Amino acid sequence: MTRLQQRLGALRAAGRKGLVPFITAGDPSLAATVEVMHALVEAGADVIELGVPFSDPMADGPVIQRSSERALQRGAGQRYVLETVRHFRERDAKTPVVLMGYLNPIEIRGVATFAADAADAGVDGALLVDLPPEEADEYRAAFHHHGLALISLASPTTPQARLERLCTQSDGYLYYVTYAGVTGADGLDLADASQHLEQLRSLGPVPVFAGFGIRDAASARAMAEHADGVVVGSALVSAMDGSADPAEAAARAGAFLRPLRTALDSLAAVVA
């Protein structure tokens, strides 16, 4: 059983909601990323999504776009991302790390090489925003060969047939984008998202995590009532903006995430 499977299984067995923070590797500074990752774990993260900086992050809003641009200007390429995970593993062998990014850098490296290098560094899976499920077989095979999960995305505009396919073939967890738009936008319709989340959870065995529109403890708790967990990105990236010092960035990250963990744990207690 992989590290990600163990963590997700433990959450389900305990009746707890998953909390997955997203940060961009290399922002707010190259030196801060590993310390921020550790601070997030201490504050209650179950899985960490580590964004791979990319020059054209089409699914991301202004906050994460600027974060990615800053990281690239500092030299945060794919090599830096994998070395960051390797350094994180020196102190944390248990918390799953999922890379979130785009196809182009992996195509350049080669999917087999990327999968081997990622697994060797301690990565547990990847979410590739622009990989259609109909074209994912090569990636899934290469990932599985190295024990990596290929996380799938679904959205309110995903056709029913594709939803059913995603729910049966997804690895790890299914990331549900709660509204049609980019990260950090203000387009969340809680009632509509809740209906879709309940439907998705009935279609397949993998946990469904909701992302986009999670800004604070209240929105995390409201969304988690209908999901197995939540992903928070833009609001966390904004909370760390300008904190180049690793200790300051880590402190801001932890302070942001703790109320969300408390909110999700209180919901789990109510459900139990």
C-alpha positions in Angstrom: 0.0 0.0 0.0 1.4 3.4 -1.0 1.8 6.3 1.4 -1.1 8.2 -0.2 -3.4 5.1 0.1 -2.5 4.7 3.7 -3.3 8.3 4.5 -6.6 8.4 2.7 -7.6 5.0 4.3 -6.7 6.3 7.7 -8.9 9.4 7.2 -11.8 7.3 6.0 -11.4 4.8 8.9 -11.4 7.7 11.4 -14.3 9.5 9.8 -12.1 12.6 9.4 -12.2 15.1 6.5 -9.0 15.6 4.5 -7.2 18.9 4.4 -4.9 19.5 1.4 -3.0 22.8 1.1 -1.5 23.9 -2.2 1.6 25.9 -2.4 3.8 26.9 -5.4 7.3 25.4 -5.2 9.8 28.3 -4.9 7.3 30.9 -3.6 7.5 33.0 -1.5 11.2 32.1 -1.8 13.4 29.1 -2.8 14.6 28.7 0.7 11.1 28.8 2.3 9.4 25.9 0.5 10.5 23.0 2.6 10.0 24.9 5.9 6.5 25.9 4.8 5.7 22.2 3.9 6.7 21.1 7.4 4.7 24.0 9.0 1.6 22.9 7.0 2.0 19.3 8.3 2.3 20.6 11.9 -0.9 22.7 11.3 -2.9 19.7 10.2 -2.3 19.0 6.5 -3.1 15.5 5.4 -1.6 15.7 1.9 0.5 18.5 0.4 -0.1 19.6 -3.2 3.1 21.2 -4.5 2.6 23.3 -7.5 5.2 23.0 -10.3 5.8 26.5 -11.6 4.8 26.9 -15.3 4.9 29.8 -17.7 1.3 29.4 -18.9 -0.8 28.1 -16.0 -4.1 28.3 -17.8 -6.3 26.9 -15.0 -4.9 29.3 -12.4 -6.1 32.7 -11.4 -3.9 35.8 -10.9 -2.7 34.9 -7.4 -1.2 31.6 -8.4 -0.1 32.9 -11.8 2.0 35.6 -10.2 3.3 33.0 -7.6 4.4 30.8 -10.5 6.0 33.7 -12.3 8.0 34.7 -9.2 9.1 31.1 -8.7 10.3 30.7 -12.3 12.2 34.0 -12.1 14.0 32.6 -9.1 14.9 29.4 -11.0 12.3 27.0 -9.6 12.3 24.5 -12.4 11.5 20.8 -12.3 14.8 19.9 -10.8 14.3 22.3 -7.9 10.8 20.9 -7.3 12.1 17.3 -7.0 15.0 18.3 -4.8 12.5 20.2 -2.6 10.5 17.0 -2.1 13.8 15.1 -1.4 14.7 17.5 1.3 11.3 17.4 2.8 11.6 13.6 3.0 14.7 14.0 5.2 12.3 14.9 8.1 8.9 13.6 7.0 8.5 10.1 5.6 4.8 9.9 6.1 3.0 12.9 4.6 2.0 12.3 0.9 3.1 14.9 -1.6 1.2 15.4 -4.9 2.7 17.5 -7.6 0.2 19.7 -9.4 1.2 21.1 -12.8 1.0 20.9 -16.6 2.0 18.5 -19.3 4.6 20.4 -21.2 7.5 20.1 -18.8 6.8 16.4 -18.4 6.6 15.8 -22.2 10.0 17.5 -22.5 11.5 15.2 -19.8 9.6 12.1 -20.9 6.9 10.6 -18.9 8.9 7.5 -17.9 11.9 9.5 -16.8 9.7 11.9 -14.9 7.8 9.1 -13.1 11.1 7.4 -12.1 12.7 10.7 -10.9 9.6 11.8 -9.0 9.2 8.4 -7.2 12.9 8.5 -6.3 12.5 11.9 -4.8 9.6 10.8 -2.6 6.6 12.1 -4.6 3.4 10.2 -4.2 1.4 11.3 -7.2 0.6 14.1 -9.7 -2.3 16.0 -10.9 -1.9 17.2 -14.5 -4.4 19.9 -15.3 -4.3 19.6 -19.1 -4.2 15.8 -19.4 -7.5 14.6 -20.8 -8.6 11.2 -19.3 -9.0 9.7 -22.8 -5.2 10.3 -23.3 -4.0 9.3 -19.9 -3.2 5.6 -20.4 0.5 6.1 -21.1 0.9 8.4 -18.0 -1.1 6.1 -15.8 1.0 3.1 -16.8 4.2 4.9 -16.2 3.0 6.2 -12.9 1.7 2.9 -11.7 5.0 1.3 -12.6 6.7 3.5 -10.0 3.9 3.5 -7.4 2.6 7.0 -8.2 -1.0 8.0 -8.3 -2.4 9.9 -11.3 -5.0 12.2 -9.7 -7.9 13.2 -11.9 -9.9 16.4 -12.2 -13.7 16.9 -12.6 -15.7 20.0 -12.9 -19.3 21.2 -13.2 -19.0 21.0 -17.0 -17.6 17.5 -17.1 -20.1 15.3 -19.2 -21.8 12.4 -17.3 -20.0 9.7 -19.3 -16.6 11.2 -18.5 -17.6 11.6 -14.8 -18.4 8.0 -14.6 -15.1 7.1 -16.2 -13.1 9.4 -13.9 -14.8 8.0 -10.8 -13.9 4.4 -11.6 -10.4 4.9 -12.9 -9.1 7.7 -10.6 -6.1 7.1 -8.4 -5.8 8.4 -4.8 -8.6 11.0 -4.8 -10.7 12.8 -7.3 -10.2 16.6 -7.3 -13.5 18.3 -8.0 -13.3 21.9 -9.2 -16.3 23.5 -7.6 -17.0 26.0 -10.4 -16.1 26.7 -14.0 -13.3 29.2 -13.8 -9.8 29.7 -12.6 -8.3 29.4 -9.1 -9.0 32.2 -6.7 -12.1 33.5 -8.6 -15.3 34.2 -6.8 -17.8 31.9 -8.6 -18.7 29.4 -5.9 -22.4 28.3 -5.8 -22.4 26.1 -2.6 -25.8 24.5 -3.4 -24.7 23.5 -6.9 -21.3 22.3 -5.7 -22.8 20.2 -2.9 -25.2 18.5 -5.4 -22.3 17.6 -7.7 -20.1 16.4 -4.8 -22.8 14.0 -3.5 -23.3 12.6 -7.0 -19.5 12.0 -7.5 -19.1 10.3 -4.1 -21.9 7.8 -5.1 -20.2 7.0 -8.5 -16.9 5.5 -7.4 -14.8 4.3 -4.5 -12.1 7.0 -4.4 -12.5 10.0 -2.0 -13.7 13.3 -3.6 -11.9 16.4 -2.5 -13.3 19.9 -3.4 -11.1 22.7 -4.5 -11.5 26.3 -5.8 -13.4 28.7 -3.6 -12.0 27.5 -0.2 -10.9 30.7 1.4 -11.2 30.2 5.2 -12.4 28.0 7.9 -16.1 28.7 7.2 -15.9 27.9 3.5 -13.8 24.8 4.2 -16.3 23.5 6.7 -19.3 24.2 4.5 -17.8 22.4 1.5 -16.5 19.5 3.5 -20.0 18.7 4.6 -20.5 17.2 1.1 -16.9 16.1 0.3 -14.3 13.9 1.7 -11.9 16.8 2.0 -11.0 20.2 0.7 -8.0 21.7 -1.1 -7.0 25.3 -0.4 -4.6 27.2 -2.6 -5.0 30.8 -3.6 -5.9 32.1 -0.1 -2.9 30.3 1.4 -0.5 31.6 -1.3 -1.8 35.1 -0.6 -1.3 34.7 3.1 2.4 34.0 2.5 3.0 36.7 -0.2 6.1 38.7 0.5 7.5 36.5 3.3 10.8 35.6 1.8 12.2 34.6 5.2 11.6 30.9 5.7 10.6 31.2 9.3 8.1 34.0 8.6 6.6 32.2 5.6 6.3 29.0 7.7 4.6 30.9 10.5 2.1 32.5 8.2 1.3 29.2 6.5 0.7 27.5 9.8 -1.4 30.4 11.2 -3.6 30.3 8.0 -4.1 26.5 8.0 -4.8 25.8 11.7 -8.4 27.3 11.8 -9.3 25.2 8.7 -8.1 22.0 10.5 -10.1 22.9 13.6 -13.2 23.6 11.4 -12.9 20.2 9.6 -12.3 18.3 12.9 -15.4 19.9 14.5 -17.4 18.8 11.4 -16.1 15.2 11.7 -17.1 15.3 15.4 -20.6 16.4 14.5 -21.0 13.7 11.8 -19.7 11.0 14.2 
